[in-house]
Amino acid sequence: MDYIILDIEFNGRKFASDLPMEVIEIGAVRLDASLAYVNSFSSLIKPVYFSKLNGFIKKKTGIPQEDIDVAAGFPHVIKAFISWLDLSEDFLLVTWGGEDLKRIIFDTRMHKMDDAYWMGASYYDLLKGFTRFKNVANDVSVEAALIDLGIADNSTAHRALEDARMTGEIFRAIYDQLDFERIQQFKDVYSNAKERKMVKHAIRVITSQKLLPTWDMLVEHFLSEKVSLVDPRKLAELHAYFDAEMVKEPRSISGVSVE
């Protein structure tokens, strides 16, 4: 199996907008089964929206506007990237967090392309692997992980290929300590972390009042005026999250054990 260390840059913004953020650069390195470097892929992408890079992105990445202006569009680049990936008979994507694959899938859908290839791709979240290895609760940056491991960071800017190379060095350094049973595939999520935290908080509040939490009670008193539940997928997801939290730990309420 080959390991594809993937990193993307996207045109994030600091202001609210209904227009989507888009991938503006893909960088990846291929490691073989022995973790030896094989080759790499790198390409800029001209976005459909916000084609003029804002100052924050230009400063963060160092990507010149003139290079973005002449870059190919997402459909062309992503097809080339898939062709490069398929040079491996079998591969595992390795990412620092879950955002990279998510952004590729979202842009694939935005361009009305088939997302089956990406939905079926297996990936390993090295960020979570690193925090489990170090036994820390908070997420850390690639830069912080490199410092912690004593690995020199030779990159000069946040460019996708350089970040992929550095992530690959972290992967090689702690490979033997990683739990590959944690390999996963992308799953659409319709609620956000804040909304799920609200569900968990509501269960605690209701329980503290010596009442047995029910989904209807939680929706009526905690979610109805704060969370839009129009999307049935979000409703079902939060309901499933409520059910999972209720069985996670037995709760004793007014002498009744809730299993």
N, C-alpha and C positions, 0 to 999 in steps of 0.2 A: 504494500500500500504506500502511496505517496501522500505527503502532507502539504496542503496548500495554505500558506499563511496569507490571509487576506486582510487588506485595509482599504478603506475608502475615505475620500474627502467629499463633503457635501456643502452646498451653499446655504448654510444655516444663517439665521438672521436674528436680530435682537428686538424685532417688532412683530406685532400680531398681524397675520395675513391668512386669508383663505387659500392662497396659492401655495402649492406644495414646495417643500425643500427637495432638491434634486442632487443626485450623485454628480460630482464634477471631476472626479478622478478615481480610477481603480488601480491599485498596486497589489501585486501578489508575488510570492516566491514559492518555488516548488522544492521540497526536500524529499529525498527518496527514503526507503525503509530504514536505512542506516543513518538518517538525518543529515546526509550530505546535500549540499546545495546543488541543484540541477540547472535551473534557469528561472527566468522571471517574466512578468507581464506588467506593463505600465501604459496607461493611456489617459489623457484628459478627455473630458466630455463637455460639449457645449450644451448648457441647460436651455430649456424652453422658456422658463420663467426666470426673472432676475438674472439675465444674461450678463449684466454688468456686476462684477464682483464688488461687494461692499468692502469698506476699509478694514473691517475686522478680519474677514476671510483672507484678504490679500496679505495682511500683516501676519496672520497665523500660518498660512501655507507658503507664502512667497510665490504663489502662482501668478505669472504675468497676465494681465488682461488680454494682451495681444495673442497669447497662446490659446486662451479660451475662445477668442473670437474665431480662430481658424480650426478649432477642434471638431471632430466628428460628433454626430449626435448619439444619443444613448442606444438606439436600435443597432447601429453599425458596430459600436464598441462592444456591446454585450454579446453579440454574435461572435465577434473575434475572441472575446474572453472565453466563451463556452468552447470554441474550437481549441483554444490553448489548454483549457482544463481537460478536455477529452484526449489529450496526448497521454494522459495517465489511464491505465486500465482500471484502476480503482484509486480513489482519493478521499481524503477527509479534509474538509475545510476547517481551519483553525482561526478564530477571531478573538479580538480583545473586547469582550462584551457581545451583546446581541444586536447592536445597531447596524453593523455593516451589512449583514445578510438581509435584515429587515428593509433597509433602504434600497437594496437592489431589487427586492421583490416588489416594493411599492412603485418603483420607477418602471419595472416591467409591466405592471398592471396599468400604470398611467399611460403608457404607450400602447396599450391594448395588445400586448404580446402574451403568449402562453407562459404561465408561471410554473408549469408542472416540473420543469427541470430543477428549479430552485426549491420548490416545496418538497421535492424528493431528495434533496441533497442533505447529507449528514454533516453536522458541524460540532466542533468542540469549543466551548467558551473558555479560553485560556485565562481570562480575568478571574472567573470563578475558580478555576483550577489553581491559580496563584494564591488567591485569598484562602482557599482551603489548605494549601501547602504551608502558608505562613500562619494559619490559624488566626486570621484577623477578620473583623466584621465589615469594615468599610472598604469600598472599592478604592483602587489605586490606579494611577496613570501608568502608562508604559514607561515613562521617564523615571518615575519613582521605583518601579520594579527593577529597572536596570541598575539604579543606584544601590538598591537593597542587595542585589546579587553581585555587585562589583563588576558589572559589565560596562565598558566604555560606550557612550552614546556618541557616535560619529556623525549623526545627522545635523543639518544646519537649519532645517525648517520642518514643519509638519506636512511633508509630502507623503503620499500614499505608499510609494515603493519603499522609501526609507523607513517608514513606520512598520511596514510589513517585514523588512529585514531585521529590525530591532526586536519586533515581536517574535520572529523566528529564533533569535538568539535566546530569548527567555524560554521559549518552548524547548530548545535543545538543552538548556541548563537544568531544567526541572522535569524533563521528560519521564524519568524513572519514578518520579513521585506523583504522577498524574493518574487519576482514576478514570480510565476510558469507558467505564460503564456509564459515565455521564454524557456520552455522545447523544445528541438530540437532533431533531429536525424543527424547522420553523413552524410555529403555531400562531395563527391569528389571535390577537388579544383585543377585545372590544372595550374593556374597562381599563382605567389607569391605576397606578399605585395608590394615589390619594383616595380614590373611590373604594379600593379594597381595604385600605387602612380604616376608612369610615365604617365598613362592615365589621371589622375586628373590634374597633372601639365600641360600636353599638352593642355587640354581644357582651362585652365587659360591663358596660353601664347597666344593661338590663339584668345581667346576672347579679351585679352588686345590689340590686333592688330586690333580690330574692325572688325573681320571676324567671320562668322558663322562656328563653328567647325563642320566638317564632319568626319566620320570614315575613309574614304579613305585619307583625308588630314592628319589625325593624324598618320595613318600607314606610309604614305610616308615620312613625315618630322620628326617623333619622334620615331617610333618603328622599322622600317624596318632594321636598322643597329645595333640595340641594343637588340632586343628581338627576339628569334626564334619563328616564328609563323607556323612552320611546322605541329605541332599537331593541327588538326581541333578543338579539344575540348578546347584547350587554346584559339585559335582564337575566337571561339564562346563565350567563357566566358568573354574575354576582351571586345569583341564587346557589349555584354549584359551589362557589367559594364559601358562602355561608354554611352550607351543609358540611363542607370539609373542615371548617373551623370548629363546628359543633362536635365533631367526632374526634378531633385531634387530641383533646384532653378531656377526660371525664370531669363533669362539673356537678357539684352537689348543691342543689337548690331546694331550700325548704325541706330538707330531708330526703329529696328525690335525687337519685343519682342519674345524671344524664350521660349516656354512653354514646 
